[in-house]
Amino acid sequence: LETAPVPVTTPDGAERPAVTCDPDGPLVAEVVKTSSDPYVGRISLVRVFSGTLRPEQTVHVSGHGLTDRGHEDHDVDERIGSLTSPFGKQQRPLTHVVAGDLACVAKLGRAETGDTLSAKDRPLLMEPWQMPDPLLPVAIQAHSKADEDKLSQGLARLVAEDPTMRLEQNPDTHQLVLWCLGEAHQDVALERLRTRYGVQVDPVPHKVGLRETFGAKASGRGRHVKQSGGHGQFAICEIEVEPLPPGSGIEFVDKVVGGSVPRQFIPSVEKGVRSQAARGVAAGYPLVDIRVTLLDGKAHSVDSSDAAFQTAGALALREAAAEATIHLLEPVAELTVLVPDDYVGPVMSDLAGRRGRVVGTEQAAQGRTLVRADIPEIEISRYAIDLRSVSHGTGSFTRDYARHEPMPPHIAEKVREQLEKGSTLT
C-alpha cells in the first residue's frame, strides 16, 4: 500500500525533507496510543513511519502543540526497552520494528499519545494531531482520603492516555476540572479512573470564577489599635477607592503628606489592601479594577509595625466597601456555533434564553451557518449536551474567554443568597 511522504520538522520548527516508508531511512515513529498496565506500567503503541526501531536503543522523544490540553512541550532522550507485538492478551517479543509496523514499547516515562520518536543525533518532529476541543467541564473531588493520595497519579495517567481530555486546576475556584467531549466520554473517564487506577471520585457542581468591583467612589478608615500589656499594635490609615475601566487591575497611589504615615509602612498598607482584595469584600470573590489612594494616617513611635499597617489597610478597604455598591463581574465567552441552516432559529432562541447576545451570522459551506455570540460562561457549562439536543446532534461550537462584565442585579442577588446557604451558582 503506497502512502504519501510524511512531512517532518526539527523540534525548533526548521523544515526537513519528508520521510518515506524506508527501513533504511532516518528513524521517525509516532506514539499512536498510550495505556497503563498494573504490572508493566505505561505501554506505548508506536507506529514506525521511517527507519528501524530496535531494543535498547536511545531515542529522542518530542511532544509539541498540545499545551492547551495540559501537555507541556517536551524534548527528552529515553532508552527503548523490549519491543513486543500485541496478539490478543499476549505480547510477542520482537528483535526489531521496520517502517510500516506497529509495536508496543514499555516504560517510556515521558512519551505521550501523539509524540514523535526519532534518532538521538537527528531529532525530528511530526505535525501534531488535530484533536476536537473538550468543551464539557466536570469538577471532581476525591471520594476519601485514600483516593486523594492516588488522585494525582491516576489523573496524570488518564490524561496521558487520552489527548482529547484536558485537566485543569482552576486558580480562581480552586476546583479540579476534567474537560471532556461529552457525557459518554465523561462517564468512561470516571469509570476508567475507578476500575483501572482504583481512584473513586465524586462529581461536584462546576464553579465559574467571578470578580467584584466598586460601583462608585468611596472612602474608608482602618483603625488597628491594641494594647495588651507590653508591646502593642497601632496603625491608622485613611483611603479613597474609585472604580477603573475593565482590565485595569488594582492601582495603589500614595498621597500622604507631612509624614503622617512613615515611608517604611506605606508598602505595608498596600500589601494589606491587596491581600484583602484577593479575598474579596462582599461575596468572597477577588476585587479588581479599582484605584486605592492612601490619603492620611497615624503611627506610633513604638507600637506601629508592618503587620499593624497591613491589618489597618485591610480594614480600611472593608469599610470603604461597606459604604459603596459592590458589583459582581461574570466571565463572558465568545461563542461560535456551526449548525445546519434549518436549526439557526432554534439555536438563536436558545442563546437568547441564556442571556446571550448574537453579534453576527455568516454562511458556511454545505448549507450551514456560523452564529457568533457573547454569552456568560455560567450559562454554557452544559452547552455541549444542550446543543446536541437542539440541533439533533448536527451542531458544533467553540468557546473562548472574552472579558468580565457586570452581572445583572437579580442574578447577583441569587449568587449572594446561595453563598449564604453554602452552595454556588453553576
Secondary structure, 3 states (H helix, E strand, C coil): CCCCCEEEECCCCCEEEEECCCCCCCCEEEEEEEEEECCCEEEEEEEEEECEECCCCEEEEEECCCHHHCCCCEEEEEECCCEEEEECCEEEEECCEECCCEEEEECCCCCCCCCEEEECCECCEECCCCCCCCCEEEEEEECCHHHHHHHHHHHHHHHHHCCCCEEEECCCCCCEEEEECCHHHHHHHHHHHHHCCCCCEEEECCCCCCEEEECCCEEEEEEEEECCCCCCEEEEEEEEEEECCCCCCEEEEECCCCCCCCHHHHHHHHHHHHHHHHHCCCCCCCECCEEEEEEEEECCCCCCCHHHHHHHHHHHHHHHHHHCCEEEEEEEEEEEEEEEHHHHHHHHHHHHHCCCEEEEEEEECCCEEEEEEEEEHHHHCCHHHHHHHHCCCCCEEEEEEEEEEECCHHHHHHHHHHHHHCCCCC
